[in-house]
Amino acid sequence: MKEIENKETQPKSALRDRIVTEWYLAATVGFVGCINLDLDNIINSDDDRNFLLTITSDLHERLVRFGKRIPENIIADIENSSPGIKWAQAPLVNSIAKVGVLFKQLLKGDLNLKSTSSLDYLKPEAWNRI
C-alpha cells in the first residue's frame, strides 16, 4: 500500500488516500482470512474502477517478479510490523497472484458474485486454470 501512496503516476485523490489508509491497516494488523474491501462504497465511477484496475495490475507485476515465493525480507517486514504474525514459510507467489487475477475479473465485471453465486472458481480444476 505504501507503494500506491508514493506512486508518482497515480493522481492524488480521496479514493487513493482512503485505500492507502484502510487497506494498509488491514494488511498490517494481523487479520487472518477475509477482509472487507468495501468495494460497493469505494467504486463510485469508472475512474475509481480504472484506478483500482491500474494498481491491481501494478501489484500483480511486482508479485510475479518475486519468482516462486515471496522473498524472506518481505516476509520479515510483514512479521516485524504485525505483532503475532509468524510465517512457517514464505507463501507461494502463484497462490496469491491467482487471487489478484480473480480480483481483476471482479473489477472488470467478468466475475459476478452474489450471495447465491457458485464458487466454482475455487474447485481445484478451475483454480489450476487461473
Protein Blocks (a to p, Z undefined) as FASTA:
>chain_A
ZZmmmmmklccdfklmmmmmmmmmmmmnopahjddehlmmmmmcfklmmmmmmmmmmmmm
mmmmnombccfklmmmmmmmmghiacfbdcdfklmmmmmmmmmmmmnopaccdfkbcckl
mpmklmmmZZ
